[in-house]
Amino acid sequence: MRILSVNMGKTVDAEWAGKTGRTAIDKRAVTHRVGVLANGLAGDERADRESHGSPDHAVYSYAREDYDWWEGELGRELRDGRFGENLTTSGLDVNGAMIGERWRVGGAVLEVTGPRTPCVVFRNWMDEPGWLKRFTDAARPGAYLKVVELGELGAGDEVEIVSRPEAGVTVADWFRARHGDKDALRRILAVPGHHSRWDEMAEKVLGTAG
């Protein structure tokens, strides 16, 4: 398990970028090692701080294996960073990672906080018919991470899973449940100590509390 590419972007004006009119989704690979700060990678920018500025969204990761799958679906090449991720991984089941799972990457420690939710900027950036529905149906969202320990990282660094909840919610199940998948929601309800938000959702989706 390793980091295939470290990707960063600068904020630019774009008419297609939703209500903000600005975006930094165009992440490009860098060859130097990058500092991991409390709220993201040093030098990386996020235009929509309201939606993506929280510490829980400090770093976004996506698996090269999922890109390869998408290339087959879309019939086009997808470079590392195309989905706006900071870390493109290899050999790591990002969508199967558990919320609260911690990775050591280079000198930093990152904690999985949840899946990516596709937005209008992502839709317009990809310029694919029905992209939001296709991305949602595929349930390959990638994972957001918060910074637990500061450090440096770079392409080629190994990813070590240093801790993982004994019972928990995976990134993929969180994503599916949020989009109305009843089976995924039931799996979450079976996890001891699950967040009360899932009980509230169960009342709406399943007509019952957990």
Backbone as a printed PyTorch tensor [residue, N CA C, xyz], in Angstrom:
tensor([[[  0.8580,  -1.1910,   0.0000],
         [  0.0000,   0.0000,   0.0000],
         [  0.8910,   1.2360,   0.0000]],

        [[  0.6620,   2.1090,  -0.9670],
         [  1.5200,   3.2740,  -1.0440],
         [  0.8090,   4.4470,  -1.7070]],

        [[  1.4440,   5.6050,  -1.6230],
         [  0.9610,   6.7970,  -2.2940],
         [  1.5580,   6.8350,  -3.6910]],

        [[  0.6980,   6.7970,  -4.6730],
         [  1.1450,   6.8220,  -6.0560],
         [  1.4460,   8.2410,  -6.5120]],

        [[  0.6220,   9.1830,  -6.0430],
         [  0.7770,  10.5690,  -6.4740],
         [  0.2670,  11.5040,  -5.3920]],

        [[  0.9790,  12.6140,  -5.1910],
         [  0.5270,  13.6960,  -4.3160],
         [  0.1200,  14.8510,  -5.2210]],

        [[ -1.1120,  15.3280,  -5.0550],
         [ -1.6750,  16.2940,  -5.9920],
         [ -2.1500,  17.5520,  -5.2690]],

        [[ -1.8510,  18.7020,  -5.8750],
         [ -2.2450,  19.9700,  -5.2710],
         [ -2.7740,  20.9020,  -6.3540]],

        [[ -3.5690,  21.8810,  -5.9310],
         [ -4.1480,  22.8110,  -6.8920],
         [ -4.2460,  24.2180,  -6.3440]],

        [[ -4.3640,  25.1670,  -7.2680],
         [ -4.5550,  26.5740,  -6.9410],
         [ -5.9670,  27.0010,  -7.3240]],

        [[ -6.4970,  27.9500,  -6.6070],
         [ -7.8330,  28.4590,  -6.8840],
         [ -7.8280,  29.3150,  -8.1500]],

        [[ -8.8040,  29.0570,  -9.0230],
         [ -8.9590,  29.8440, -10.2480],
         [-10.4270,  30.2330, -10.3850]],

        [[-10.6740,  31.3010, -11.1260],
         [-12.0410,  31.6940, -11.4380],
         [-12.5860,  30.7940, -12.5330]],

        [[-13.8500,  30.3790, -12.3800],
         [-14.4720,  29.5230, -13.3890],
         [-15.9820,  29.7520, -13.3580]],

        [[-16.5540,  30.1160, -14.4830],
         [-17.9890,  30.3830, -14.5480],
         [-18.8180,  29.1560, -14.2110]],

        [[-18.2770,  27.9640, -14.4800],
         [-19.0160,  26.7220, -14.2650],
         [-18.9290,  26.2170, -12.8230]],

        [[-18.1930,  26.9440, -11.9650],
         [-17.9140,  26.4410, -10.6190],
         [-18.9640,  26.8210,  -9.5900]],

        [[-20.2390,  26.6810,  -9.9420],
         [-21.2990,  26.8800,  -8.9660],
         [-21.3980,  28.3100,  -8.4690]],

        [[-21.9680,  28.4680,  -7.2650],
         [-22.2610,  29.8010,  -6.7380],
         [-21.0030,  30.5860,  -6.3810]],

        [[-19.9110,  29.8930,  -6.0740],
         [-18.6830,  30.6000,  -5.7000],
         [-17.9730,  31.1770,  -6.9180]],

        [[-18.1180,  30.5240,  -8.0740],
         [-17.4360,  30.9860,  -9.2730],
         [-15.9410,  30.7810,  -9.2310]],

        [[-15.4850,  29.9870,  -8.2580],
         [-14.0530,  29.7020,  -8.1190],
         [-13.8740,  28.2400,  -7.7460]],

        [[-12.7550,  27.6610,  -8.1300],
         [-12.5020,  26.2520,  -7.8200],
         [-11.0020,  25.9590,  -7.7920]],

        [[-10.6530,  24.9350,  -7.0200],
         [ -9.2810,  24.4240,  -7.0020],
         [ -9.3060,  22.9190,  -7.2310]],

        [[-10.3310,  22.4400,  -7.9680],
         [-10.4900,  21.0040,  -8.1740],
         [ -9.4130,  20.4220,  -9.0900]],

        [[ -8.7750,  21.2660,  -9.8880],
         [ -7.7500,  20.7910, -10.8220],
         [ -6.4450,  20.5500, -10.0650]],

        [[ -6.3370,  19.3610,  -9.4610],
         [ -5.1420,  19.0050,  -8.7000],
         [ -4.1300,  18.3330,  -9.6290]],

        [[ -2.8820,  18.7370,  -9.5090],
         [ -1.8130,  18.2070, -10.3430],
         [ -0.7120,  17.6000,  -9.4760]],

        [[ -0.0940,  16.5480, -10.0140],
         [  0.9460,  15.8450,  -9.2630],
         [  2.1610,  16.7420,  -9.0420]],

        [[  2.7330,  16.6320,  -7.8500],
         [  3.9900,  17.3230,  -7.5400],
         [  5.0550,  16.2770,  -7.2350]],

        [[  6.2930,  16.6240,  -7.4780],
         [  7.3790,  15.6680,  -7.2860],
         [  8.1070,  15.8530,  -5.9650]],

        [[  7.9120,  16.9920,  -5.3050],
         [  8.6100,  17.2510,  -4.0500],
         [  7.7890,  16.7270,  -2.8630]],

        [[  8.4460,  16.5780,  -1.7440],
         [  7.7440,  16.1990,  -0.5210],
         [  6.9570,  17.4030,  -0.0110]],

        [[  5.8230,  17.0980,   0.6240],
         [  4.8770,  18.1500,   0.9920],
         [  4.6110,  18.1000,   2.4960]],

        [[  4.5700,  19.2510,   3.1110],
         [  4.2420,  19.3300,   4.5170],
         [  2.7570,  19.0920,   4.7420]],

        [[  2.4490,  18.3390,   5.7860],
         [  1.0590,  18.0940,   6.1690],
         [  0.7620,  18.9760,   7.3790]],

        [[ -0.0880,  19.9690,   7.1780],
         [ -0.4320,  20.9180,   8.2240],
         [ -1.7500,  20.5050,   8.8760]],

        [[ -2.1670,  21.2480,   9.8780],
         [ -3.3680,  20.8780,  10.6300],
         [ -4.6070,  20.8220,   9.7550]],

        [[ -4.6340,  21.6470,   8.7040],
         [ -5.8340,  21.6860,   7.8700],
         [ -5.5460,  21.3710,   6.4030]],

        [[ -4.5420,  20.5330,   6.1520],
         [ -4.3010,  20.1000,   4.7780],
         [ -2.8430,  20.1630,   4.3720]],

        [[ -2.6090,  19.9500,   3.0840],
         [ -1.2570,  19.9430,   2.5540],
         [ -0.7630,  21.3680,   2.3150]],

        [[  0.4650,  21.6240,   2.6820],
         [  1.0580,  22.9500,   2.4970],
         [  1.1160,  23.2760,   1.0110]],

        [[  0.5160,  24.4000,   0.6470],
         [  0.5260,  24.8310,  -0.7500],
         [ -0.7210,  24.4610,  -1.5300]],

        [[ -1.5560,  23.5810,  -0.9710],
         [ -2.7960,  23.2140,  -1.6410],
         [ -3.8880,  24.2160,  -1.2680]],

        [[ -4.7990,  24.4660,  -2.2090],
         [ -5.8670,  25.4250,  -1.9520],
         [ -7.2320,  24.7720,  -2.1270]],

        [[ -8.2170,  25.3130,  -1.3990],
         [ -9.6120,  24.9040,  -1.5300],
         [-10.4450,  26.1700,  -1.6780]],

        [[-11.1510,  26.2770,  -2.7890],
         [-11.8760,  27.5180,  -3.0750],
         [-13.1210,  27.6570,  -2.2110]],

        [[-13.8750,  26.5800,  -2.0680],
         [-15.1300,  26.6150,  -1.3110],
         [-14.8530,  26.2030,   0.1280]],

        [[-14.4570,  27.1680,   0.9290],
         [-14.1030,  26.8760,   2.3120],
         [-15.3180,  26.5080,   3.1440]],

        [[-16.4910,  26.9770,   2.7350],
         [-17.7040,  26.6570,   3.4880],
         [-18.0140,  25.1610,   3.4120]],

        [[-17.8510,  24.5790,   2.2280],
         [-18.1670,  23.1650,   2.0310],
         [-16.9850,  22.2470,   2.2920]],

        [[-15.7760,  22.7350,   2.0290],
         [-14.5960,  21.8610,   2.0850],
         [-13.4860,  22.3880,   2.9880]],

        [[-13.8120,  23.3290,   3.8460],
         [-12.7610,  23.9490,   4.6490],
         [-12.5770,  23.3920,   6.0450]],

        [[-13.3870,  22.4000,   6.4360],
         [-13.2880,  21.8890,   7.8020],
         [-12.0780,  20.9750,   7.9690]],

        [[-11.5900,  20.8220,   9.2030],
         [-10.4730,  19.9010,   9.4480],
         [-10.7820,  18.4710,   9.0190]],

        [[-12.0610,  18.0610,   9.0300],
         [-12.4250,  16.7140,   8.5970],
         [-12.2500,  16.5130,   7.1000]],

        [[-12.0950,  17.6060,   6.3630],
         [-11.8800,  17.5500,   4.9170],
         [-10.4700,  18.0100,   4.5480]],

        [[ -9.5320,  17.8390,   5.4610],
         [ -8.1850,  18.3620,   5.2480],
         [ -7.4950,  17.7370,   4.0500]],

        [[ -7.6890,  16.4350,   3.8540],
         [ -7.0210,  15.7010,   2.7730],
         [ -8.0520,  14.7650,   2.1380]],

        [[ -8.0250,  14.6750,   0.8110],
         [ -8.9220,  13.7690,   0.1030],
         [ -8.0940,  12.7160,  -0.6230]],

        [[ -8.4900,  11.4510,  -0.4950],
         [ -7.7370,  10.3510,  -1.1220],
         [ -8.6330,   9.5660,  -2.0700]],

        [[ -8.0260,   9.0840,  -3.1580],
         [ -8.7470,   8.2650,  -4.1230],
         [ -7.8150,   7.1790,  -4.6410]],

        [[ -8.3830,   6.0090,  -4.8930],
         [ -7.5720,   4.8550,  -5.2740],
         [ -7.3750,   4.7600,  -6.7830]],

        [[ -6.1550,   4.4510,  -7.1890],
         [ -5.8690,   4.2510,  -8.6050],
         [ -6.6990,   3.1060,  -9.1700]],

        [[ -6.9680,   2.0950,  -8.3500],
         [ -7.7770,   0.9680,  -8.8000],
         [ -9.1860,   1.4120,  -9.1940]],

        [[ -9.7310,   2.3960,  -8.4760],
         [-11.0520,   2.9150,  -8.8280],
         [-10.9850,   3.7540, -10.1020]],

        [[ -9.8990,   4.4860, -10.2720],
         [ -9.7020,   5.1940, -11.5430],
         [ -9.6740,   4.2080, -12.7140]],

        [[ -8.9670,   3.0960, -12.5360],
         [ -8.8830,   2.1070, -13.6110],
         [-10.2650,   1.5860, -13.9710]],

        [[-11.1050,   1.3630, -12.9530],
         [-12.4790,   0.9220, -13.1940],
         [-13.2450,   1.9750, -13.9740]],

        [[-13.0980,   3.2350, -13.5690],
         [-13.7940,   4.3160, -14.2510],
         [-13.3210,   4.4850, -15.6880]],

        [[-12.0510,   4.2570, -15.9450],
         [-11.5630,   4.3530, -17.3160],
         [-12.3030,   3.3800, -18.2300]],

        [[-12.5720,   2.1820, -17.7140],
         [-13.3320,   1.2080, -18.4840],
         [-14.7690,   1.6540, -18.7030]],

        [[-15.3430,   2.2950, -17.6950],
         [-16.7270,   2.7570, -17.7940],
         [-16.8680,   3.9570, -18.7280]],

        [[-15.9080,   4.8580, -18.6780],
         [-16.0100,   6.1130, -19.4210],
         [-15.3190,   6.0620, -20.7810]],

        [[-14.4330,   5.0850, -20.9680],
         [-13.7220,   4.9940, -22.2310],
         [-12.7380,   6.1190, -22.4520]],

        [[-12.1390,   6.6140, -21.3700],
         [-11.1410,   7.6890, -21.4680],
         [-10.1280,   7.5260, -20.3560]],

        [[ -8.9530,   8.0810, -20.5530],
         [ -7.9190,   8.0230, -19.5370],
         [ -8.2200,   9.0410, -18.4360]],

        [[ -7.8920,   8.6580, -17.2240],
         [ -8.0660,   9.5360, -16.0760],
         [ -6.7440,   9.6170, -15.3270]],

        [[ -6.1320,  10.7720, -15.3690],
         [ -4.8500,  10.9560, -14.6890],
         [ -5.0580,  11.0390, -13.1850]],

        [[ -3.9970,  10.7650, -12.4490],
         [ -4.0310,  10.9560, -11.0030],
         [ -4.3570,  12.4200, -10.7060]],

        [[ -5.2600,  12.6460,  -9.7530],
         [ -5.6660,  14.0010,  -9.4020],
         [ -6.8760,  14.5000, -10.1550]],

        [[ -7.3450,  13.7540, -11.1370],
         [ -8.4640,  14.2140, -11.9650],
         [ -9.7300,  14.4440, -11.1390]],

        [[ -9.9440,  13.6430, -10.0910],
         [-11.1370,  13.7990,  -9.2600],
         [-10.9360,  14.8360,  -8.1470]],

        [[ -9.7960,  15.4970,  -8.1580],
         [ -9.5310,  16.5350,  -7.1690],
         [ -8.9430,  16.0320,  -5.8760]],

        [[ -8.4370,  14.7780,  -5.8990],
         [ -7.8680,  14.2250,  -4.6640],
         [ -6.4310,  14.6920,  -4.4530]],

        [[ -6.0450,  14.7540,  -3.1780],
         [ -4.6650,  15.0880,  -2.8100],
         [ -3.7500,  13.8870,  -2.8810]],

        [[ -4.2830,  12.7240,  -2.5040],
         [ -3.4770,  11.5000,  -2.4790],
         [ -4.1200,  10.4530,  -3.3730]],

        [[ -3.3890,  10.0240,  -4.3930],
         [ -3.8180,   8.8940,  -5.2070],
         [ -3.0910,   7.6700,  -4.6700]],

        [[ -3.8490,   6.6710,  -4.2340],
         [ -3.2620,   5.5060,  -3.5770],
         [ -3.1750,   4.3130,  -4.5100]],

        [[ -2.3520,   3.3550,  -4.1170],
         [ -2.2310,   2.0900,  -4.8390],
         [ -2.1990,   0.9630,  -3.8170]],

        [[ -3.0270,  -0.0730,  -4.0500],
         [ -3.0270,  -1.2340,  -3.1690],
         [ -3.7880,  -1.0400,  -1.8740]],

        [[ -4.5680,   0.0270,  -1.7720],
         [ -5.2950,   0.3430,  -0.5470],
         [ -6.7890,   0.4230,  -0.8520]],

        [[ -7.5930,  -0.2970,  -0.0960],
         [ -9.0490,  -0.2690,  -0.2800],
         [ -9.6000,   0.9600,   0.4280]],

        [[ -9.5750,   2.0810,  -0.2610],
         [ -9.9980,   3.3410,   0.3370],
         [-11.4780,   3.3000,   0.7200]],

        [[-12.3190,   2.7540,  -0.1510],
         [-13.7560,   2.7340,   0.1250],
         [-14.1290,   1.7370,   1.2130]],

        [[-13.2690,   0.7580,   1.4310],
         [-13.4960,  -0.2150,   2.4950],
         [-12.8970,   0.2040,   3.8190]],

        [[-12.2300,   1.3600,   3.8430],
         [-11.6540,   1.8670,   5.0910],
         [-12.7740,   2.2240,   6.0620]],

        [[-12.5040,   2.0620,   7.3520],
         [-13.4970,   2.3920,   8.3670],
         [-13.3440,   3.8320,   8.8490]],

        [[-14.4580,   4.4540,   9.1350],
         [-14.4310,   5.7750,   9.7410],
         [-13.6830,   5.6630,  11.0730]],

        [[-12.6910,   6.5120,  11.2600],
         [-11.8660,   6.4420,  12.4660],
         [-10.5740,   5.6690,  12.2680]],

        [[-10.4490,   4.9920,  11.1410],
         [ -9.2040,   4.2760,  10.8260],
         [ -8.0800,   5.2850,  10.6260]],

        [[ -6.8800,   4.9380,  11.0860],
         [ -5.7560,   5.8730,  10.9730],
         [ -4.6480,   5.2970,  10.1050]],

        [[ -4.1050,   6.1650,   9.2420],
         [ -3.0100,   5.7940,   8.3500],
         [ -1.7690,   6.6050,   8.6790]],

        [[ -0.6280,   5.9220,   8.7150],
         [  0.6320,   6.6580,   8.7500],
         [  1.1500,   6.7470,   7.3230]],

        [[  1.3450,   7.9620,   6.8720],
         [  1.8360,   8.2150,   5.5190],
         [  3.0480,   9.1210,   5.6310]],

        [[  4.2150,   8.6000,   5.3060],
         [  5.4210,   9.3780,   5.5300],
         [  5.5460,   9.6810,   7.0160]],

        [[  5.6900,  10.9460,   7.3600],
         [  5.8070,  11.3240,   8.7640],
         [  4.5130,  11.7840,   9.3910]],

        [[  3.4190,  11.7000,   8.6510],
         [  2.1330,  12.1900,   9.1450],
         [  1.1910,  11.0410,   9.4860]],

        [[  0.2180,  11.3150,  10.3430],
         [ -0.8540,  10.3630,  10.6270],
         [ -2.1750,  11.0270,  10.2570]],

        [[ -2.9710,  10.3190,   9.4550],
         [ -4.2570,  10.8190,   8.9710],
         [ -5.3670,   9.8890,   9.4230]],

        [[ -6.5390,  10.4320,   9.6720],
         [ -7.6730,   9.6360,  10.1240],
         [ -8.8330,   9.7580,   9.1450]],

        [[ -9.3980,   8.6330,   8.7510],
         [-10.5260,   8.6010,   7.8240],
         [-11.7600,   9.1960,   8.5000]],

        [[-12.3960,  10.1780,   7.8480],
         [-13.5520,  10.8520,   8.4520],
         [-14.8500,  10.6340,   7.6860]],

        [[-14.7900,  10.2590,   6.4120],
         [-16.0250,  10.0550,   5.6650],
         [-15.8040,  10.0690,   4.1720]],

        [[-16.8610,   9.8170,   3.4040],
         [-16.7630,   9.7850,   1.9480],
         [-16.9280,  11.1610,   1.3200]],

        [[-16.5050,  11.2660,   0.0950],
         [-16.7520,  12.4660,  -0.6870],
         [-18.2070,  12.4800,  -1.1540]],

        [[-18.8300,  13.6390,  -1.0970],
         [-20.1690,  13.8250,  -1.6430],
         [-20.0390,  14.6070,  -2.9460]],

        [[-20.4570,  14.0400,  -4.0700],
         [-20.2790,  14.7420,  -5.3460],
         [-21.1310,  16.0050,  -5.4120]],

        [[-20.5850,  17.0450,  -6.0380],
         [-21.2500,  18.3420,  -6.0830],
         [-21.3130,  18.8550,  -7.5220]],

        [[-21.9290,  20.0170,  -7.6940],
         [-22.0950,  20.5840,  -9.0270],
         [-20.7490,  20.9220,  -9.6670]],

        [[-19.7790,  21.3350,  -8.8700],
         [-18.4580,  21.6460,  -9.4220],
         [-17.8160,  20.3780,  -9.9970]],

        [[-17.9110,  19.2870,  -9.2600],
         [-17.3710,  18.0100,  -9.7240],
         [-18.0800,  17.5790, -11.0090]],

        [[-19.4060,  17.7420, -11.0340],
         [-20.1850,  17.3780, -12.2300],
         [-19.7140,  18.1670, -13.4490]],

        [[-19.6140,  19.4720, -13.2920],
         [-19.2240,  20.3070, -14.4280],
         [-17.7830,  20.0700, -14.8420]],

        [[-16.9350,  19.8080, -13.8670],
         [-15.5190,  19.5490, -14.1440],
         [-15.3430,  18.2800, -14.9680]],

        [[-16.1150,  17.2450, -14.6460],
         [-15.9780,  15.9740, -15.3590],
         [-16.6390,  16.0140, -16.7380]],

        [[-17.6960,  16.8160, -16.8820],
         [-18.3570,  16.9720, -18.1810],
         [-18.7680,  15.6290, -18.7790]],

        [[-19.3940,  14.8070, -17.9340],
         [-19.9180,  13.5080, -18.3630],
         [-21.4270,  13.4900, -18.1610]],

        [[-22.2060,  12.9900, -19.1360],
         [-23.6580,  12.9390, -18.9820],
         [-24.0750,  12.1640, -17.7250]],

        [[-24.9710,  12.7540, -16.9390],
         [-25.4700,  12.0830, -15.7430],
         [-24.3980,  11.7460, -14.7300]],

        [[-23.3700,  12.5730, -14.6390],
         [-22.2060,  12.2080, -13.8330],
         [-22.5280,  12.0120, -12.3510]],

        [[-23.3160,  12.8900, -11.7510],
         [-23.5810,  12.7580, -10.3230],
         [-24.2800,  11.4350, -10.0100]],

        [[-25.2370,  11.0600, -10.8270],
         [-25.9330,   9.7820, -10.6060],
         [-24.9910,   8.6070, -10.8250]],

        [[-24.1680,   8.6780, -11.8470],
         [-23.2460,   7.5810, -12.1340],
         [-22.2310,   7.4240, -11.0110]],

        [[-21.7140,   8.5350, -10.5180],
         [-20.7380,   8.4920,  -9.4280],
         [-21.3840,   7.9380,  -8.1650]],

        [[-22.6140,   8.3600,  -7.9100],
         [-23.3270,   7.8910,  -6.7230],
         [-23.6320,   6.4000,  -6.8250]],

        [[-24.1250,   5.9630,  -7.9670],
         [-24.4740,   4.5520,  -8.1590],
         [-23.2540,   3.6460,  -8.0420]],

        [[-22.0970,   4.1230,  -8.4570],
         [-20.8750,   3.3090,  -8.4210],
         [-20.3790,   3.0960,  -6.9990]],

        [[-20.7030,   4.0260,  -6.0900],
         [-20.2940,   3.9320,  -4.6770],
         [-18.7850,   3.7120,  -4.5410]],

        [[-18.0350,   4.4890,  -5.2830],
         [-16.5690,   4.5170,  -5.1750],
         [-16.1540,   5.9640,  -4.8870]],

        [[-16.5120,   6.4750,  -3.6980],
         [-16.3960,   7.9150,  -3.4570],
         [-15.0110,   8.4070,  -3.0530]],

        [[-14.1370,   7.5030,  -2.6020],
         [-12.8980,   7.9670,  -2.0030],
         [-13.1490,   8.4760,  -0.5920]],

        [[-12.0960,   8.7990,   0.1250],
         [-12.2310,   9.1340,   1.5530],
         [-11.5860,  10.4700,   1.9030]],

        [[-12.2890,  11.2150,   2.7390],
         [-11.7120,  12.4000,   3.3570],
         [-10.9700,  11.9770,   4.6260]],

        [[ -9.9340,  12.7560,   4.9570],
         [ -9.1330,  12.4710,   6.1410],
         [ -8.8350,  13.7620,   6.8930]],

        [[ -8.7180,  13.6330,   8.2180],
         [ -8.2370,  14.7500,   9.0160],
         [ -6.8130,  14.4440,   9.4620]],

        [[ -6.1030,  15.4790,   9.8500],
         [ -4.7040,  15.3450,  10.2380],
         [ -4.6130,  15.1250,  11.7430]],

        [[ -4.0100,  14.0150,  12.1300],
         [ -3.8270,  13.6870,  13.5430],
         [ -2.4220,  14.0730,  13.9990]],

        [[ -1.4310,  13.7890,  13.1640],
         [ -0.0450,  14.1740,  13.4480],
         [  0.5400,  14.8530,  12.2280]],

        [[  1.1440,  16.0170,  12.4460],
         [  1.7760,  16.7510,  11.3620],
         [  3.0240,  16.0090,  10.8860]],

        [[  3.4320,  16.2950,   9.6510],
         [  4.6290,  15.6590,   9.1190],
         [  4.8300,  16.0260,   7.6720]],

        [[  5.5470,  15.1860,   6.9640],
         [  5.7620,  15.3520,   5.5280],
         [  5.4320,  14.0450,   4.8360]],

        [[  5.0140,  14.1660,   3.5640],
         [  4.7590,  12.9670,   2.7730],
         [  5.0990,  13.2410,   1.3170]],

        [[  5.1980,  12.1550,   0.5540],
         [  5.5110,  12.3070,  -0.8550],
         [  5.1340,  11.0590,  -1.6220]],

        [[  5.1390,  11.1730,  -2.9280],
         [  4.8320,  10.0320,  -3.7870],
         [  5.8170,   8.9010,  -3.4960]],

        [[  5.3010,   7.6880,  -3.4340],
         [  6.1210,   6.5210,  -3.1350],
         [  6.1060,   6.1140,  -1.6800]],

        [[  5.6150,   6.9840,  -0.7980],
         [  5.5490,   6.6380,   0.6260],
         [  4.5710,   5.4830,   0.8550]],

        [[  4.9340,   4.6030,   1.7590],
         [  4.0310,   3.5300,   2.1310],
         [  2.8990,   4.0680,   3.0000]],

        [[  1.7510,   3.4050,   2.9160],
         [  0.6210,   3.7070,   3.7870],
         [  0.4890,   2.5640,   4.7820]],

        [[  0.6410,   2.8750,   6.0470],
         [  0.5110,   1.8770,   7.1050],
         [ -0.7730,   2.1510,   7.8860]],

        [[ -1.6360,   1.1480,   7.9910],
         [ -2.8330,   1.2890,   8.8130],
         [ -2.4180,   1.0390,  10.2560]],

        [[ -2.3790,   2.0980,  11.0470],
         [ -1.8540,   1.9850,  12.4100],
         [ -2.9420,   1.6520,  13.4280]],

        [[ -4.2000,   1.9320,  13.0900],
         [ -5.2970,   1.5540,  13.9840],
         [ -6.5820,   1.4920,  13.1810]],

        [[ -7.4890,   0.6320,  13.6610],
         [ -8.7680,   0.4370,  12.9660],
         [ -9.8060,   0.0200,  14.0000]],

        [[-10.9710,   0.6350,  13.9980],
         [-12.0130,   0.2230,  14.9470],
         [-12.3500,  -1.2570,  14.7950]],

        [[-12.5710,  -1.9370,  15.9020],
         [-12.9260,  -3.3530,  15.8340],
         [-14.2670,  -3.5470,  15.1350]],

        [[-15.1690,  -2.6300,  15.3440],
         [-16.4600,  -2.6380,  14.6570],
         [-16.7470,  -1.2010,  14.2550]],

        [[-17.1190,  -1.0220,  13.0230],
         [-17.3230,   0.3500,  12.5830],
         [-18.0420,   0.4360,  11.2570]],

        [[-18.0430,   1.6460,  10.7250],
         [-18.7430,   1.9690,   9.4880],
         [-17.7160,   2.2210,   8.3980]],

        [[-17.8750,   1.5720,   7.2630],
         [-16.9420,   1.8010,   6.1640],
         [-17.3240,   3.0600,   5.3990]],

        [[-16.3600,   3.5680,   4.6660],
         [-16.5920,   4.7310,   3.8140],
         [-17.7150,   4.4510,   2.8130]],

        [[-17.6660,   3.2680,   2.1850],
         [-18.6710,   2.9170,   1.1770],
         [-20.0610,   2.7980,   1.7830]],

        [[-20.1720,   2.1750,   2.9630],
         [-21.4920,   2.0390,   3.5930],
         [-22.0480,   3.3970,   4.0050]],

        [[-21.1950,   4.2570,   4.5170],
         [-21.6400,   5.6140,   4.8590],
         [-22.2230,   6.2750,   3.6090]],

        [[-21.4880,   6.1880,   2.5080],
         [-21.9030,   6.8150,   1.2570],
         [-23.2270,   6.2340,   0.7640]],

        [[-23.3080,   4.9030,   0.7430],
         [-24.5320,   4.2500,   0.2520],
         [-25.7350,   4.5860,   1.1430]],

        [[-25.5290,   4.5430,   2.4580],
         [-26.6270,   4.8070,   3.3850],
         [-27.1420,   6.2340,   3.2390]],

        [[-26.2370,   7.1690,   3.0520],
         [-26.6410,   8.5640,   2.8850],
         [-27.4530,   8.7680,   1.6180]],

        [[-27.3060,   7.8390,   0.6820],
         [-28.0410,   7.9430,  -0.5760],
         [-29.1860,   6.9370,  -0.6360]],

        [[-29.6380,   6.4630,   0.5460],
         [-30.8610,   5.6960,   0.6190],
         [-30.7350,   4.1980,   0.4970]],

        [[-29.5270,   3.6430,   0.5630],
         [-29.3490,   2.1920,   0.4850],
         [-29.7410,   1.5740,   1.8330]],

        [[-30.8260,   0.8400,   1.8450],
         [-31.3560,   0.2980,   3.0890],
         [-30.4450,  -0.7660,   3.6940]],

        [[-29.8410,  -1.6110,   2.8540],
         [-28.9470,  -2.6480,   3.3770],
         [-27.7360,  -2.0290,   4.0610]],

        [[-27.1620,  -0.9850,   3.4360],
         [-26.0160,  -0.3050,   4.0450],
         [-26.4260,   0.3450,   5.3590]],

        [[-27.6010,   0.9160,   5.3900],
         [-28.0850,   1.5490,   6.6160],
         [-28.2690,   0.5140,   7.7230]],

        [[-28.7860,  -0.6460,   7.3900],
         [-28.9440,  -1.6990,   8.4000],
         [-27.5940,  -2.1570,   8.9360]],

        [[-26.5910,  -2.2330,   8.0650],
         [-25.2500,  -2.6320,   8.5380],
         [-24.7060,  -1.5970,   9.5190]],

        [[-24.9710,  -0.3340,   9.2440],
         [-24.5130,   0.7170,  10.1530],
         [-25.2520,   0.6340,  11.4870]],

        [[-26.5540,   0.3720,  11.4390],
         [-27.3420,   0.2900,  12.6730],
         [-26.8970,  -0.8680,  13.5610]],

        [[-26.2680,  -1.8780,  12.9490],
         [-25.8030,  -3.0400,  13.7130],
         [-24.4770,  -2.7760,  14.4210]],

        [[-23.8430,  -1.6430,  14.1400],
         [-22.5570,  -1.3130,  14.7660],
         [-22.8060,  -0.7140,  16.1470]],

        [[-22.2650,  -1.3130,  17.1920],
         [-22.4530,  -0.7640,  18.5410],
         [-21.9260,   0.6660,  18.6420]],

        [[-22.6980,   1.5190,  19.2620],
         [-22.2660,   2.8890,  19.4730],
         [-22.3270,   3.7710,  18.2410]],

        [[-23.0820,   3.3690,  17.2140],
         [-23.1780,   4.1970,  16.0070],
         [-23.7940,   5.5560,  16.3570]],

        [[-23.4870,   6.5390,  15.5320],
         [-23.9460,   7.9060,  15.7870],
         [-25.4670,   7.9820,  15.6790]],

        [[-26.0540,   8.8570,  16.4730],
         [-27.5090,   8.9890,  16.5070],
         [-28.0860,   9.4650,  15.1750]],

        [[-27.2400,  10.0710,  14.3300],
         [-27.7490,  10.5250,  13.0330],
         [-28.3050,   9.3680,  12.2070]],

        [[-27.7110,   8.1650,  12.4240],
         [-28.1710,   7.0200,  11.6500],
         [-29.5270,   6.5290,  12.1410]],

        [[-29.7980,   6.6600,  13.4330],
         [-31.1290,   6.3210,  13.9490],
         [-32.1780,   7.2640,  13.3680]],

        [[-31.8100,   8.5330,  13.2690],
         [-32.7360,   9.5100,  12.6920],
         [-33.0080,   9.1900,  11.2300]],

        [[-31.9640,   8.8040,  10.5130],
         [-32.1400,   8.4450,   9.1090],
         [-32.9710,   7.1740,   8.9760]],

        [[-32.7680,   6.2260,   9.8990],
         [-33.5110,   4.9640,   9.8480],
         [-35.0090,   5.2050,   9.9970]],

        [[-35.3520,   6.1790,  10.8340],
         [-36.7790,   6.4880,  11.0040],
         [-37.3830,   6.9890,   9.7020]],

        [[-36.5930,   7.7370,   8.9280],
         [-37.0810,   8.2780,   7.6650],
         [-37.0750,   7.2260,   6.5640]],

        [[-36.0010,   6.4430,   6.4880],
         [-35.8170,   5.5160,   5.3690],
         [-36.4820,   4.1570,   5.6250]],

        [[-36.3120,   3.6680,   6.8640],
         [-36.8240,   2.3330,   7.1750],
         [-38.1170,   2.3630,   7.9730]],

        [[-38.4580,   3.5310,   8.4720],
         [-39.6670,   3.6480,   9.2810],
         [-39.4830,   3.0800,  10.6690]],

        [[-38.1950,   3.0400,  11.1240],
         [-37.9160,   2.4920,  12.4530],
         [-36.6530,   3.1280,  12.9970]],

        [[-36.4650,   3.0640,  14.2960],
         [-35.2380,   3.5470,  14.9190],
         [-34.3240,   2.3710,  15.1480]],

        [[-32.9870,   2.6690,  15.2180],
         [-32.0140,   1.5980,  15.4140],
         [-32.0450,   1.0630,  16.7860]]])
